[in-house]
Amino acid sequence: MASMLVKLHIPYYVFCAAVVSIGGFIFGFDTGSIGSITLMHEFEITFGKLSSTIQGLLVSIILIPASIVSFGSGSISDRLSRTYATSLGCTVYGLGSLICCLAGLNGQSQKSALVMVFIGRSISGAGEGIFLSAVTVYGIEVAPHHARGRVGCIIQLWISTGILLGYFTCYGSLNIASSVSWRLPWIMQTIVCASLATAVPFLPHSPRWLVHVNRVDEAKANMRRLGLNEDELALNPETPAGTEGSEPRKEEKKGWRKNVEQFKAAFAPGLRGRTLLALFMLGVQQLAGIDGVLFYAPTLFQQAGLASQNASFLASGVTGIVNLVFTVVGQQLSDRWGRRPALIFGGVIMAIAMTVIGILYSLPSLSSAGQWSVIALIFVYFIAFVVTWAILMRIWVSESQPVHTRASVSSLALTVNWGCNFVIAFTTPIFLEASPSGPYYLWAGCIWVSVVVFAIFLPETKGQSIDGEEQNLALDVKVGWLKEQLEKRPPLSRRGTSWTAVEVETEKKEGMVEPKKMEAPADV
């Protein structure tokens, strides 16, 4: 294997990140297939015609346990390791997919079969909550500084691949005259989960996780094994530079107390600003409506004028192709442009597209040209999201935290993400039924708000250290005129802020030194 990677000029750390990131494929495949599954004729024969409420609940039910379990998945990842947590999550997810595959067999009634699918998707959601944050953190932690963006967004490449194959698997199985048409996607999920759960434990642990658990010698060995420079592995003062097998710190708390301490550390002075921004960022990522578009792409295209089921399914497949192509484009650009300008610019494009779609659907009647404009704007929104928000937000969340809070904040942010995702996935079909324009106005409003927040507060993390004392954790105000106004105020260190302040101008006195600019401690 090693010789093959050398011949292909693929660094071993890229290979490891790519294998672990297949967890993103599982997530994406479900996103691309579940909405289409609920519209299949054979699915309706087995489970009956679903109302918009039941359809929304079936699609979104996976997100409730994912959100709940993700709240503690950072502790699981810190305790077991990133790789073992991924393996555990895939095992649980695969069990849920298997239950969905078996629904409706042996003459089950429609209600019993539907309940079985709900149970299976709930179990899968728990597995998803365990592995997805561990996968994201692992990719960031095994990557060198200069390639962190490209390696970190491998997971998004797998998500996009999963969405594409999910769409086309359903398009290909649509006309199978048996229940295999809707069982096939869940069969494929089960196989992928079993394979990944078996393979991941054989990969090297994250060196930064090994340092976190005081296995420094093993961390250095894994840096060499991954083909990384040991100098990039900064040892925090909080982590003793002892050898593997040294005694753990006596003051370290165990069990649930340790979990509480990890979350308290994320909101400690100097970190709480970035933690709150991370939660806001992954929450608004879903409130922007992306999974409303992905889960219900066939419905949205039917609403826009593609009346036949085959045409709407095919358009959904084209969405998957666009997603994959522009994920590759975004991956190549991720280490060339900064996180901050990309997220702001991408948000502006998305907000304009959603606003115009809302306006078009508010017209008394929509012409054929208007319908095609809606379809085109959906793709404009989608491309802007994929190239910027989809790739860079999870990377920023991981880059912005030190190693001792990285997993817990990533998992907490995913909890918020899945909570907002559930709201969007559950309400979209109901909202569209009540008002064709309403969802688009709501999504546009959320995006505009996030653009303003990013313009004011979002710090740049591209190319910066993610280890030790070199890591800059301050949350600064970026808008020039607003910053100038704040700098005229007295020092705010006692009020718990990380904003830069300037001492109040005093009357010049003979022999007095000019007031110096001072930085208040970062404790937001």
NORCOR-V21342 format. One record per backbone hydrogen bond with DSSP energy under -0.5 kcal/mol. CO is the residue of the C=O (numbers start at 0). NH is the residue of the N-H. If there is no record, write none. Layout:
BEGIN
CO&NH, CO&NH
END
This chain:
BEGIN
0&4, 1&5, 2&6, 3&7, 4&9, 5&8, 8&10, 10&13, 10&14, 11&15, 12&16, 13&17, 14&18, 15&19, 16&20, 18&21, 19&22, 20&23, 20&24, 21&24, 21&25, 22&26, 23&27, 24&28, 25&29, 26&30, 27&31, 28&32, 29&33, 32&36, 33&37, 35&38, 36&39, 39&43, 40&44, 41&45, 42&46, 43&47, 50&54, 51&55, 52&56, 53&57, 54&58, 55&59, 56&60, 59&62, 59&63, 60&63, 60&64, 61&65, 62&66, 63&67, 64&68, 65&69, 66&70, 67&70, 68&71, 68&72, 69&72, 69&73, 71&75, 72&76, 73&77, 74&78, 75&79, 75&80, 76&80, 80&84, 81&85, 82&86, 83&87, 84&88, 85&89, 86&90, 87&91, 88&92, 89&93, 90&94, 91&95, 92&96, 93&97, 94&98, 95&99, 96&100, 97&101, 98&102, 99&102, 101&104, 104&107, 108&112, 109&113, 110&114, 111&115, 112&116, 113&117, 114&118, 115&119, 116&120, 117&121, 118&122, 119&123, 120&124, 121&125, 122&126, 123&127, 124&128, 125&129, 126&130, 127&131, 129&133, 130&134, 131&135, 132&136, 133&137, 134&138, 135&139, 136&140, 137&141, 139&142, 143&146, 144&147, 146&150, 147&151, 148&152, 150&153, 151&154, 152&156, 153&157, 154&158, 155&159, 156&160, 157&161, 158&162, 159&163, 160&164, 161&165, 162&166, 163&167, 164&168, 165&169, 166&170, 167&171, 168&172, 169&173, 172&175, 175&177, 177&180, 178&181, 178&182, 179&183, 181&185, 182&186, 183&187, 184&188, 185&189, 186&190, 187&191, 188&192, 189&193, 190&194, 191&195, 192&196, 193&197, 194&198, 195&199, 196&200, 198&201, 199&202, 205&209, 206&210, 207&211, 208&212, 209&214, 210&213, 214&218, 215&219, 216&220, 217&221, 218&222, 219&223, 220&224, 221&225, 222&226, 222&227, 223&226, 225&12, 228&231, 229&232, 231&233, 233&235, 235&238, 237&239, 239&241, 242&245, 248&251, 253&256, 253&257, 254&257, 254&258, 255&259, 256&260, 257&261, 258&262, 259&263, 260&264, 261&265, 262&266, 263&266, 264&267, 267&270, 267&271, 270&274, 271&275, 272&276, 273&277, 274&278, 275&279, 276&280, 277&281, 278&282, 279&283, 280&284, 281&285, 282&285, 282&286, 283&287, 284&289, 285&288, 288&292, 289&293, 290&294, 291&295, 293&296, 295&299, 296&300, 297&301, 298&302, 299&303, 300&305, 301&304, 304&306, 307&311, 308&312, 309&313, 310&314, 311&315, 312&316, 313&317, 314&318, 315&319, 316&320, 317&321, 318&322, 319&323, 320&324, 321&325, 322&326, 323&327, 324&328, 325&329, 326&330, 327&331, 328&332, 329&333, 332&335, 332&336, 337&341, 338&342, 339&343, 340&344, 341&345, 342&346, 343&347, 344&348, 345&349, 346&350, 347&351, 348&352, 349&353, 350&354, 351&355, 352&356, 353&357, 354&358, 355&359, 356&360, 357&361, 358&361, 358&362, 359&362, 364&366, 366&370, 367&371, 368&372, 369&373, 370&374, 371&375, 372&376, 373&377, 374&378, 375&379, 376&380, 377&381, 378&382, 379&383, 380&384, 381&385, 382&386, 383&387, 383&388, 384&389, 387&391, 388&392, 390&394, 391&395, 392&396, 393&397, 394&398, 395&399, 397&400, 401&404, 401&405, 402&406, 404&408, 405&409, 406&410, 407&411, 408&412, 409&413, 410&414, 411&415, 412&416, 413&417, 414&418, 415&419, 416&420, 417&421, 418&422, 419&423, 420&424, 421&425, 422&426, 423&427, 426&430, 427&431, 428&432, 429&433, 430&434, 434&438, 436&440, 437&441, 438&442, 439&443, 440&444, 441&445, 442&446, 443&447, 444&448, 445&449, 446&450, 447&451, 448&452, 449&453, 450&454, 451&455, 452&456, 452&457, 453&457, 455&477, 460&463, 466&469, 466&470, 467&470, 470&472, 473&475, 475&477, 478&482, 479&483, 480&484, 481&485, 482&486, 483&487, 484&487, 485&488, 486&501, 488&501, 491&494, 492&495, 500&517, 508&511, 515&502, 517&500, 517&519, 520&522
END
